[in-house]
Amino acid sequence: MRMQLTSDDKKRIRSGSVTVVKEPVNADQLDELRDPAVAAKVSEMLSSIERDGMDAVLRYARELDNYTGHGLEIPEAELEKSGERIPAAVREALETGADRTRRFAAMQRARLQDFEEEIVPGLVCGQRFVPVQNVGAYLPAGRFPLLASAFMTVGVADVAGVPNIVSCTPPSLDGEPHPAVLYAAWVSGARKVHPLGGVQALAAMAFGLLDSEPADMIVGAGNAFVAEAKRQLYGRVGIDVLAGPSEVAVLADDTADAEMVAADLLGQAEHGPTSPANLTTTSERLAREVLTEVDRQLARLSTRDIAGAAWRDYGSIYVTDSRETAVEVMDTLAPEHLEVLADDLDWWLGALHNYGSLFLGPWSTVAYADKGMSGTNHVLPTVRGARYTGGLSVAAFLKQLTYQRATQDATEAQAVPTVTVSDFERLDAHRDTAQLRLDRIASR
């Protein structure tokens, strides 16, 4: 379900009432469904690439990406110089975003601690955080290249200590990669970048066709074909999230500014014509003002065809009779991005549970995170995935591995109850592994 309350949802919201001011036009089409044609095409492409290797990769690159080059790896020197092809202000902003994202990732990593401790006499247990060894990062570059994607994937994986990171980005400019995407990758730590897009890029990374090391994990956003390729490759490789269209929700009370609320809703709606945007507010006055303000702002946006379609078809506004009801609404919607433009921010922070990333107060906005300027990761769960998971972080690239070390002194404490449980389960071999050790001690 995309950001809309169903009739069942409304019944489950017990603390108060919800008034619908605006519903999505396509309310009956809001379920996130796989397109059978996309799934079939992706399956065909993956099979072809697994069978034919680089011949198939190059064929798809020329057919789908208009790739005209011969080599499939961009030299480091070219990556480093890519910044010379973009405005200095953009170059500086990319450096800032990459640095802040890495700093936040480093703060997270410092709090993921290895430890070892004695459980019972003679039995020591511990955990280690060990980085994934091979990561493939997809860096999208379509009509609107998302320059900060490299910060969130390559940069954070690098901070985690991943030793081998391979990146792919579509040759979107007349068969050549976008220089700003390349520079964002470079300042994020990328040293292996390939001009490949779409399914062929993910397959080449997953099957080890680019540097002979198959990826253990593939990360990064993309279109419906990229998302479907990740879905079909999952299990063979790990992935970050199966992301749908970008989502935004705003929680607001009577203190919120309608112009700001409308701007923040449209700031995410312009990601694509199917990007849902929701306002949930305790103020009916604000709800009506935002409706008017959205129309006013749309008229001057160069992306009004995209943002307007998203707001018309997938936008919604709910008015609740209390902030407690507003929290229930938002925990049900579980949005990717959630802004709180209201008083008593600490109360909202403690009360809310289901969101990909939270933006508290009028001086915080989703766009800051989108561009890497706040430092938090923008690869986040959509389609209510925030009910059970968070977004990409340095922890995603680290395997939390446990170990145990036992001496003879710990045998009885473990073996005796193991024998008891194994006998009850009638698992003889399990019992014997424990009983053998008890017998060895008794025979000495």
Secondary structure, 3 states (H helix, E strand, C coil): CCCCCCHHHHHHCCCCCEEEEECCCCHHHCCCCCCHHHHHHHHHHHHHHHHHCHHHHHHHHHHHCCCCCCCCCECHHHHHHHHHHCCHHHHHHHHHHHHHHHHHHHHHHHCCCCEEEEEECCEEEEEEEEECCEEEEECCCCCCCCCCHHHHHHHHHHHHCCCEEEEECCCCECCECCHHHHHHHHHHCCCCEECCCHHHHHHHHHCCCCCCCCCCEEECCCCHHHHHHHHHHECCEEECCCCCCCCEEEEECCCCCHHHHHHHHHHHHCCCCCCCEEEEECCHHHHHHHHHHHHHHHCCCCCHHHHHHHHHHHEEEEEECCHHHHHHHHHHHCCCEEEEECCCHHHHHHHCCCCCEEEECCCCCHHHHHCCCCCCCCCCCCCCHHHCCCCCCHHHHEEEEEEEEECHHHHHHHHHHHHHHHHHHCCHHHHHHHHHHHHHHHCC
